[in-house]
Amino acid sequence: MNTVARGCGQCTLGALALLLGLSPQARSMELEPRAYSNAPVGFNFLVLGYAYSHGAMSTEPTLPLSNAQLKIDTAVLAYARSLDLWGKSGKLDLILPLSRLAGTATYAGTEIERNASGVGDPRARLSVNLYGAPALSLQDFASYDQDLVVGASVQVSAPGGQYDADRVVNLASNRWSIKPDIGFSKAFGEATLDFTGSVTLYGDNNNYYGGKTLEVAPVYAVQSNLSYSFAKGAWVSLGVTYYTGGESTVDGVDKDNQLDNSRIGLVLAQPLDRNNSIKLNLSKGVSTRVGTDFTTVGIAWQYRWMDGY
């Protein structure tokens, strides 16, 4: 591996952490280690991933499900490109999940059964590193060492996945959402500490269960991830997130279902060669008031390329 390739080792998978929160039911609660890591301008990333989730989950994290025994198999296709945004490094991510759901749960005192498969809501995210991670060519990136990076992003989820208004649990949410966040990443030798705060704002679902209108209050989240880098670009990360808010109303009736939840996750990333990497992840609920007490295990493969490299 040449000097340039070694210099880019830390951008392997770390630059694409957000793509692999593979459960479409947890878009506001994903653990995203190294979300603001730098990468050379002009790199393209193709990601194929798979995750298995089980527990109490839905596209509406505020749904008051009980006795949930739900299982979801999710495949994800994602593409990203590193950008030069007015001299600062940035990234554009496009994500499309495809899922299969099966299981039972109790909703409003009634046991329900659900089997569904199809496309989830597509997502796009634009991020920029505001401080500490300038836009660099591949050659200049070989000598880049991270210190403190401050970044911001905005993620948009569009209605477009499998949705049935006659069902409580779906693979998609039939509404728009937008998630701005801001965070920092500080390197301490081989260790890196990340901290991020975000808010997710939801549009109304005007065709909710039974043809009603569902409104959801903003969900506020904070998370922190501590990662450690090994030789040849491998790294491991331990993270925790807490989120609150999201109380919903249906046709103006308050459901008293505000979130007050936390999750923990472990990530292991390993480059295979100059262009290919794999990533393993595990996350589970720690404390749950409503709706997201589930466990996810996943694996993803990434291929990266650029002209002349």
N, C-alpha and C positions, 0 to 999 in steps of 0.2 A: 504494500500500500504506500503510495507516495505521500509527500509532505502535505499537499493540499487535501488529500483524502483523510489523513489523520486529523487535520484541523477541523474537518466537517463532521467528525465522529459524533460530537455532542448534539448535532442537529438531527441525528437519526431518531425518529419517532418522538423525541421530546418536543419538537416543533409542532407536532400534530396531536397532542394529548387529548384535546377536546373531541376529536373525531370518534373516540373509542369509549365514550360513555354509552355503551351499546344498547341499554334499555330505553326504548322510546318513551317509556312511562316516567322517566326521571330526568327530563330535559333541564329542569331548573336546579337539580341537585347533583349534577355530575361532578366527580372529582377530576380535576384537570391539572396534574403536575406538569410543570415546565410549559405552561400555556404561553408564556411570553419569552421563551428562549429564542435566540437569534438563529438565522439560517442565511446562507448566501442568496443574493438576489437572483431570480431566474430559475430556481429549483422547482421541479414539479414532483408531486407526491401522489401516488395512487395507493389506496388502502382498501383491502378486503378483510372484513372481520366477522366473527361469529361470537354470540354470547347466549348463555342459558340463564334465565332468571326464574325464581320461584318465590312465592309468598303473596303478601297483600299488596297489589299494585294495580294501577289503571292509568289511562291517559289523563284523568283528572285526579291529581294527588290528594285533593280534598274530599274525594268520595268516601262516605262513611261505610266502607266495607268491613265486615267482620267474618270470622271463620273462613277467611280466604284460603283457597288451595288452587292458586293460579300458576301456570307455567307458560313461559314465553321463550321461543327460539327466535333469535334475531340475527339476520345477516345485514351487513352494512357495506355499501359501496360509497367511497368518498374520494374526492379529488381536492388537492390544495396546491397553491402556487405562492412562493415567497416573492414579495414585491418591494420596490423602492417607492416609498410614499414621502415625497418632498425631502429626501435625504435620510429618512428614518426607515428602519426595516418594518415590514408589515407582512400580512398573510391573508389570503382569501381561501376559505374552506367551503366546499359544497358537499352535503351529506344526504344520502337517501337510504332509509332503513326498509327492510322487508322482513315481516314477522309472522309467526304462527302462535296463536294463543289458545289455551285450553284449560278448563278447570271450573270450580264452583266457588261461590261466596254467598254471604247473606247481606242483602241490601234492604233497609227499611223493614226488617223483620221477615223478609221473604227470601228463600234460597233460590239463587239463580245459577244457571249453567251457561257457559259460553265456549264456543269453538269458532275461531275465525282465523283467516290468513289473508295477507295482502300487504300493500305498501303503507308505511307510516308517513307522517307529515315530513316533507322535505325541509331542510334547513340550509341557511347560508350564514357565514360569519366573516366579518372583516375586522382585523386587528392591526394595531400599530404600536410599536415600541417608542414611547415618547422621550425616553431618556436612557442612555447607557447601552444602546444597541443600534448603532447606525447602519444604514444600508451599505453592504459590502459586496464586492465582487468575490468570486470563488477564491481567487489568488490572495486577496487581502484578508479573507476570513480565516485563512490558515494561521495567522498570527493573532487572531482575536481571542481575548480572555475576558470572560464575564466578571463584572463586579456587581454593581447595583443596576437593575433594569426596572423601569416603570413603564407600564403599558396600559392600554385600554382597548376595548372591543365592543362590537354590537352584533348580536346574533338575532336573526329573524327566522321564525318558523311559519310556514304557510299552510293553509288548509289544502289538502290534496290527497290524503291517504284514505284507507278503508274506514268507513263510518256508516253506522246504522242507527238512526234516531229511535228505533224501537228497542234498542239494546242499551243497558247501562254501561257496560264495559266494551270499549272499542280500541282499535289500534291507532286511531287518529283522533284529533280533538275538534275538528270542524270549526276552527277559528284561527286568527292570526295571533302571534305573540312576538314580543321583542324583548331582548335581554341585553342591556348595556352592563358592562362591568369595568372595573379598574383594579389594578393590582401591581405588586412588585415582586421581584425575584432577586435575592441576594446570595452571591456565592461566597463560601467560606472554604477555600481550598477545593477539595473534591466533593464537599457537601453544598447543597443549594436549598435555601428556604424560600418558599413562595407563600404569598398571602393575597387573597382576592376577595373583593366584595361586589355583589351584583344585586340587581332587582329585575324581576321578570314581570312585564306588563301584558295583560291578556285582553284580547278583544272579546266581544260577546259571542256566544254560541246561540244563535236564534232558532236552532232546530235541535234542541237538547231532548233527552228522553221524554217521549210523549208529545213532542212538538212545543216544548216550553222554551223559555229563554234563560240561559245560564250566564251569570256574571261572576267573575272571580277577581278578588282583590289582589294587588301585587304580592309576589313572594320575594322576600328579602333573604339573601344567603351570604354567608361568609365561609371561607375555607382556607386551610393551610396544608401545605405538603412539604415534607422534608425528604430530599432525594440524595443519593450518594452515587458518584460515578466510579466505575471500575476501568480497567484497561480496555482499549480498543472500542470505546464508545458505549459499553454496557452500563446500565444504571438501574437502581431500585428505588422505589418511593413509597412512603407511608403517608397517608393523608386523612384528614377529618373535615367534615362539613356540617354546618348547622343552618337550618332555614326555618323561617317563620312567616306568618301571614297567610294569604291565599283563601281567606274565608269566602264562601260562595253564597249566592242567593239564586233561587229558582223562581221565576215569575215574581220577583220582589220579596220572597220569603227567605229570611236569614236561616242558614242551615247550621250555625254554631259549630263550624268544623275547621277552625283555624289550625294551621300547621304549627308544630313545635317539635321538630324532628332533627335527628342527627344521624350521620352515616360515617363509616370508616372504610378505607380502601388500601389495597396493596397493589403495586404495579412493578413488573419486571420487564425491562426492554433489553434486547440483545441483537446487535448487528450480525448478519450472516456473512456479508461481503460488502463491497463498496456501494452496491445499489439496493440490497435487500436486507430487511430487518423483520423481527417478530416481536410481539409484545403480549404478555400475559397479564390479566388483571382480575382482581377479586374485590368485591365490595359488599357490605351488608349493613343493615340498619342497626344502630346502637340504642337509640330511644325513639319512640314513635307515638305521637298523639293521634294522628289520622293518616292512613292511606299509603305509606311507603315503607312498610316493614317487609322488605324482600332482600334476597341475596342474588348477586350476579357474578358469574365467572365467565371470562371471555378470552379469546385469542385473536390476534390480528397479524396480517402480513402487510408490509409496506414495500413498495418499489419506488425509488426516486431516480430522477434523470434530469439532465439539462443538455443543451446543445454543446457538443464538443467535450462531454465528460462521461 
